[in-house]
Amino acid sequence: MLHYPSGCFVTGMGSSSISRFGWFQVSRVTKSQSEFDLLVIGGGINGAGIAADAAGRGLSVALLEKGDLASATSSWSSKLIHGGLRYLENYHFGLVRKSLKEREVLIKAAPHLVAPLAFQIPILPNSRSAVLLRCGLFLYDRLAMSKHFGASRTVGYSADGPLEASIRKGFEYWDAQVDDSRLVVANALQAKQRGAVILTRHEVTDAKANSGKWSVETKDHLSCVQKTLTCKVLVNATGPWVSQLHCEIAGQKKAHRLRLVKGSHLVLPKLCEENRAFLLQHKDGRVVFVIPYLNDFSLVGTTEEEYSGDLDAPRISRAEVDYLLKIVNRYFKAAVCEKDVVGVFSGIRPLIENEGEKASRVSRDYRLQLDRATAPLLSVYGGKVTTYRLLAEQVLDQLREFFPTMSGSWTECAVLPGGDFEAAEKLQQQLVGQYPWLTQSLVRRWLRSYGTCAPEIVGEARSMRDLGFCFGANLFQLEVDYLCSREWAMTAEDILWRRTKLGYLFSAEEVRSLSNYLEQRKQSQP
């Protein structure tokens, strides 16, 4: 659960009109839509990716998510598409190579959401050997063989830079930053475009196999109505809940023990004016990223704590806050303390257990468990954002025996919704030329979030006034309507923390206005 800046969840506002988009885009399952080839449980990055791949192969698909899309681990990440430089220390060469290949695929599939970012590794006396680091970076470059990312190099630091004056040298390498929750939404949109039914706020309450098919009971949390859906194959892509659901559905011991590890992040005022990230080495052998975030902030993380609490509400601990602040203050001149923290969030990583290993050394790879006993059930264990597309492709390849006539893999060369452009600068010029009355800041944010889908927000608007009421931070009524009707957003939390990430810029009164507007829209519908 995200811990937002104080005063975010409050309500109130005057009357507002309903725009051209109508009310929420809530998928309703008709009688003819109650039978599917594939039901995917879990609306995170793996579930959305699997639904998109399956729909693109000609299968009838429904995606079930008990909350909002990306409302758990998939929006609590470090916002990176990366090979995992530190995984080389643990000899996970296959995972690194696989991840680096996927990094190339994703930057072409979603150039509005995935962007190259330079990472620098400052060297302290207790850091890893400079020779060892240089060798690791050389191997990283060789494994990548990248067309879109620069090669690593040695860098020097001046005394007037943001780092402590004693830090004079380091290394630079390249990876990519991603808007994680929007990547999930983009995959859900791709799935919907190819015929999938996306059912958010639908919780699976029971699943039984009968005559080689699954009968799945769901509860619609909007209407409180129970529905029964049937399918040939059931996919369990529920992240931290995968083991629990596997046991409940399959009626057997889980195939893989999960190690639940909590990772927490701090959001601080920007620590470096330049658009570069840092990989900081801690004396305990772990590393912490400091990443430019949302123009005005720095994202600092992550920690690794064993976790056994409520999966729906992980919270950062005092020890984690102190740990992250301490390492920032060890490297940066500008001292930070707890009162400087703008926001925090924590997520649960479901790692495949490896007895005796530290959490930092446990592989971030995934395993697929296929049970055929009564009806096909495939459970997804582990995984990371970077490799979701490949994971989905392998899931569908495993299921070919049940769908022999489905088409082959297709996502490696596909573009996600909004990503069909070659140069961001050219796309920005086109949008400015088409809508010269839009502010530059709004154009830039829309292009980073929606890419070529941005004109769908504008519609018939001909001036800033036509965009409707501004709730704050350049979030206008038409964009809210678009997010509700096209992207399954239903609450202020959905919009501010997963669709736009504008929550850090909203006041309590502005959140009240947005929440009340959404409630009025809901009540206006039959």
N, C-alpha and C positions, 0 to 999 in steps of 0.2 A: 504494500500500500504506500502510495506517495504521501509524504508529509509536506504539505504545502505551506507557503508563507501564511502567517496568521490572518484570520478573517476572510478566508476565501469562500467558505460555504455558508452563505446567508442569502435570504430572498427578499423580493419586493420590487416594484416598478409600476408605472402608469400603463395606460392602454396602448396597444400597438396594433398595427394592421397586419393582416396575413398576406404574404407575397405570392408571387407566381408559382413557387415551388410547392405550396400546400404543406401538409403535415409530414411527420417523419416517414421515411422510406422504410416501412416495416414489411418484411416479406410475410405473406400469408400463405399457408399451405392449403391448397384446395384438395378435394378428394383425388383428383387425377395426379396430384403432386405428392401423394403420401407414400408412393412406392419409388424407390431409388436403387440404382446400382450400388452406390457408395454413400455411406454416411460418415462424415468426419466429425469427431467430437474434439473441440478445442479451437478457439479463434485466435491463437497466437500465430507467429510467423510460420511454424511448421504446418499447422492445420490449414492456414490460408494458402500456403504454397501447394500443399497436396490437393486441395479443392480445385485450385486453378489448373494444375497439371491434368487432373482427372477429367475436368470438364472439357479441356482442350483436346483430349483424346476421344471425345464422343460419349463419355459416360454421363448418366444422369446423377447429379451430385447434390447433396445438402450439407451445409456446414452448420454445426450447432455450437453455440457459445453461451455459457450461462450469464456472462456479463457483457461488457463491450469488447469489441475487437481490440486486441493488444492490451487488455486491461491488467495483465499480470507481468510475467517475466519479460515479454517482448517489448514492453515500454520501460523496463527498468535496467536496460543494458548500458554499456559504456558508449553507445552510439558509434560503434566502429565496424567497418568491414575490413578485416585484416587477416593476414596469414598466421599471426601469432608468433612474433619474434621470440618470445621467451619459451615457447614450446620446444624450440630447438635444444634447449638445455636438457629437456627430458627425453630427447631422442624421438620425438613424435614427428618424424620427417614426412611421413605420409599425410598426416593431417595438415601440416604446414603447406605442402605442395598442393593438396586438394583445395585448401582455403585460398591460396594465392591465385589459383586458376579461377575459382568462383569470383574472386575480387574483380578480375578482368571482365567476366560475364556481366556482373551486376552494374558496373560503372557504365556499360553500354546499354543495359536494359532500363536503368533508371537514373540518367545523368542529372536529373533535377533533385534527386534524393541522396545520391552517392557522389561524393566529391573528394578528389585527392587532397591529402593533408600531410605537410612535412612534420615529422617527429624528431625532436632532438634529445639526445641522451647526455646530460652533463656528467662529467667525471669528478667524483670525490675520492679522497684517499681510501675510503672503505668500499669503493665501487668494485665491480667485477674488473678483472684484468683488461686493460685497453687492448691488448693483443687478442684476448679471447673475444671481446666484443667485435673487433674488426673482422675476425674470422667468421663470427656468426653473421654479421651483416653481409659479408662477401657471399656466404652460402645462401642467405635470404635473397639476395639479388639474383643469384644463379637459378634458384628454384622458381623465382617469379618470371624471369624472361619477359618483362612487362613492356607493353607499348604505351601505356598511359601513365606510368609512374617513374619518377626519376631514380637514379642509382644512389646508393649511400655514399657519404663523404665525411671527412674530418672537418670540424668547425672549431672556431675560436671565439671566445667571449671577451668583450671589453669591460672595463671596470664600471662604465656607466649604464650597463644593461640591467635587465630585471633580476638577474641571478646574483647570488652572493659574490662579492668581489674576489673571493678566493678561488672561485670556479673559473678556470681560464680556457678549458678545452672540452671537447665532447665529439659526438658523432651525430649525423643526420641520416634518416632514412624516410621512406614514404609508405603510407598506407591510406586508408580512406575513412571519411566520416559519413554517417548515415542518419537520417531521421527514421529511427527504428519503428515507431508506431505508424508513421505514414507508409512505410514499406509494407507493413501488414495490410493496411487499407488498400494500397495499390494492388496487392495480390487478390484481395477479396473482390475488388472491382473487376480485375481480369477474369476471375472465376465467374462472376455474375454476367459479364459480357458474353461468356461462352456457355451460358445456360444454367449455371449453378444457382441454387437457392441459399441465400445467406440468412440464417436465423439467429440473431443476437437476442440476448435475454431469454434464451431457451435452455433450461437445465435438463439434463438426462436424469430421470428418476429411476428407470429400470430398463434392462435390456435382456431379452430372452431369445434363445435360438430354437427354431421350430422348423422341421422339414428343410434344413439347409439354408434357412433365411433368418434374419434378425428382425425381431419386433421390438422397437425402441419407444419407451414412454418418455415424453418430454413435458415439462411444465413451462408455459409461456408466462414469464414474470410480469408482462404488461397486462394481460387479460386474466391471468390466473387460471387459464384453461389448460387442461391436460390434452395432449395429442398423442396419437400413435403413428409412428412412421415405420416402414419396413424397408429392408435393404438386403442385397446379396452379401455385401462385405461391409464390415464395421472397422473404422480406423480410430484408434485411441491416440490422439496427439495432444494430451492434456498437460504436458510439461511436468511440473512437480507432483501432479496428481496421477501420473500415468500408472505407477505401481499399484496404488490403491484401487483405481478403476479396473485395472487388469484383473486383480484378484476378485473383485465383486462381479465382474462380467463373466470371466472364464471359470470361476469357481475352483481355482487352483492356486498353488503357491506362485508368487511372482517369479518371472524368468530371470530378472536381474535385480539385484539389490541397488537401490538408489542411495546416493550420498547427497543430502540436501545441504547446500552451502549458501549462506546469505552473503550477498555482495552489496555494499552500500556506497553511495556517492554524496558528495557535497557540491552545492552550487554556490560559488563565491563571486564577488565582483571581479571583473577581468584582471588577471594577474600579469598579462603581457599584451601590449598593444598590437604587436604583430600577429598575423594569422598563422601561428605555428603552435604545435603541441609539444609537450615534454613527457618523456618517460623517465621517472625518478626511481632510482634504486635505493631500496631500504636496506639497512644493515641485517635484517632478518632474511634477506635473499629474495623477498617479494619485490614487485614493481608497482608503481602507482602512476596513472596517467593524469596529466593536467591538460585539458583540451579546450580550445576556444568554443564557446557555446552561446548560441542565440545572440550574437553581436556584442552583448554587454556583459557576459559572464564567462567564468571558467568552470568547467566540470572536472571534479577531482575524484578519482576512485580507481580501483575498487578495493574493498576489503574482502576477506574470506573468513567467515565464521561458520562453524558447524551449526545447523539449525534443526530444531525439533518442535517449533511452535506452530501457531495458526498460519497455514499456507496463504490464507486470504489477507493477512495483515502483518507482514514482516515489518519490523521497525528498527531503525538504526539505534545502536547502543552508545552509551557514553564513551566506552572504550574505542569504538570505531571512529567517533568524531575526533577524539584526542589523537588517535593514530594518524588520521589523514591531515589534521592541522599541524601535527609535529613534523611530518615529512615535508609539507609545503614550506614551513618556516625554516627548515634546514637548508632549503635550496634557494628560496626567494628572499630578496631584501625587504619587501613590504610585509611586515609582520601581520598575520591574521589571527583572529581569535573567534570564539564561538559566536559573539555578537555580530560578526561580519557575515555569517552564513545566511545566504538568501533563501536556500531551500535544501532539502535532503530527500533522497529516496532509496529504498532498499528492495532488492529482488531476490528470488530463490533460484539458484542454478541446480537443476537435477543432473548430477554427475553419476556415472556408472561406478559403483563401489569397487575399489581396489584395496583390499585389506593392507593396512600398514603404511599406506602412502599419505603424505601430507595433502591437504586439499589443493594446494597450488600445483602439485605434481600429478593429480588425477587427470586423465585425458578428457578433453572437451569434445571428443568424437561421439558418434551415436551408434546405436544398435537397433535393428528392427526385429521384432519377435512376431512370427506368424503362427497362429494357432488354427488348426483345421478340424478339430475334434467334432464339433457339432455344426458350426457355421464359421466361415472365415473371419478371424479377428486379427488385425495387425496393430501392434503397440509400438510406439516410437519412444525409445529411451535415449535421453541425452540430446546432444546437438547444440549448435550455436547459430546466431543470425547469419553469419557469413556463408554457411554451407546449406541453408534451408532449401535452395532450389535443387541441388544435387540430391539431398535427402528425399525430397518429393519425387524426383525422377526415379530413384531407386525403389521407393515404395510402390509406384505404379508398375515398374518392371517386375517386382515380386508378385504383383497381383494379376499378371497377364494370364496365368493358368485359369483364372476364374472369368476373365473377359478376353477370350482368344481373338475376338474380332476388333478389339479397340485399336486405334491408330498408335503409331510409335511416339517416341519422345520428341518434343518440339520446343521446350522452353529455353534451350541454350542460346538460340538466336532470336528469341522473341523480345519485344519491347513492352514494358509495363505501361499502363495508362498514364499519359502525361509525359512519357519519356521519348516520344518520337521527334527528336530534334538533334542536330549535330553540334551547334554552338550556342551556349547560353546567351552570349552577347547579341547574336543575331536574333534570337527569340525575344529578348528584351526589346530590341529595336522594333520588331514587328508589333509587339503589344503596345509600345508607346505610340507608334504610328497609327495603330488602329483605335487606340483610346488615349489621345493626348491629354485629356483632362484628368486621368488617373495620376495620383502622386507617385513620385519615384520610389519612395519607401514601400508603398503598397504593391507596386509592380514587382519589386525585388522579392518581397515576401511571398507573393502569390506564385511567382515562377519557381521559387525554391520548394514550395509545397505542392503545387498542382501542375507545374510544367505547362504543356500545351492544353491542359484541361481548364486553364484559368479563364478563357473567354466564356466558358459555360456559366461562370459566376456572374459575369457582366450581363449576359443576355441582351435585353433591349435597352439597358440603361444608357443614357447619353450625357450624364454629368455626375459629379460626386454626390449631388443631392439625391439622384435616382438610386443610389446604393442603400438608401434608407438610414435608419437610426444608427449612430456609431456607439457601440457599447463600451468602447475604450480600446486603446492601443491599435487603432486602425482596423478594428473588427466591426464590420458593418452588417446590417440586417440581411442583405442579399447573400453574403458569405455564410452567415448562420443558417439561412434557409437552404442553401446549397448543401451544407454539411448534414443537415437533418434529412433532406430528401434523397440525396445521392450517396452519402457515406455512412449511413446508419448511426449518426450522432443523435443522442436523445437528451443528454444532460449538459449542464455547464461544465462538469468535470470532463466529459467526453470531448467537448470542443476546446476547452482551455488547456488541457494537459495531454491530450493524445492527438487531436487533429491539427492544432495550431501552436501549441506550447506557449501561448500568450499569458498563461496564468501568472507568471512571475511579474507581469506588468500591470495586472488588474488590481484595483482597489476593492475593498469590501463592498462599497456601494455599486461599483460596476458589475460585480458578480451577482449582486441582488437583482440588478436590472436584467441581466441576461437570463438568470434562472426564472424570473417572473415572466419574461417574454416567452420562454419555452413552455411554461405551464399554460399560458394563455393560448398558445398555438394548439396545444394538446386538447384543451377544453373546447376549442372552436370546431373541432372535427366531430362528425356524427358518430 
